[in-house]
Amino acid sequence: MNHPWVVRKHPMLFKFSDIAVINKIDLKDVMDVNVEEMIEDGLKINPNLKIFTTSATTGENISELINVILD
């Protein structure tokens, strides 16, 4: 999450992906990152992209991500 420009810098990664994960969401208030902007950037490149915001530390959205991967 410390690289909010990653979507713009590597658009092909997102264009051909089915899922994108923005991890460390528990640090979003501490870091100078606009998560909503990252999500918007990803969806502009690939409107079908499933984007998950997760925190491995708190477990936020981990179950949902696992379910989609296993489905």
VENCORRA-V693011 format. One record per pair of residues at least 24 apart in sequence whose C-alpha atoms are under 8 Angstrom apart, sorted by the first residue. I is the first residue (numbers start at 1). J is the second residue. If there is no record, write none. Layout:
i:I j:J
i:I j:J
//
This chain:
i:1 j:25
i:1 j:28
i:1 j:33
i:2 j:31
i:2 j:33
i:4 j:33
i:4 j:34
i:4 j:35
i:4 j:38
i:5 j:38
i:7 j:38
i:7 j:41
i:7 j:42
i:8 j:41
i:11 j:42
i:11 j:45
i:14 j:42
i:14 j:45
i:14 j:46
i:14 j:49
i:15 j:45
i:15 j:46
i:16 j:46
i:17 j:49
i:18 j:48
i:18 j:49
i:18 j:50
i:19 j:49
i:19 j:50
i:19 j:51
i:19 j:52
i:20 j:49
i:20 j:50
i:20 j:51
i:20 j:52
i:21 j:51
i:21 j:52
i:21 j:53
i:21 j:54
i:22 j:51
i:22 j:52
i:22 j:53
i:22 j:54
i:23 j:53
i:23 j:54
i:23 j:55
i:23 j:56
i:24 j:53
i:24 j:54
i:24 j:55
i:24 j:56
i:24 j:57
i:25 j:53
i:25 j:54
i:25 j:55
i:26 j:54
i:26 j:55
i:26 j:57
i:26 j:58
//
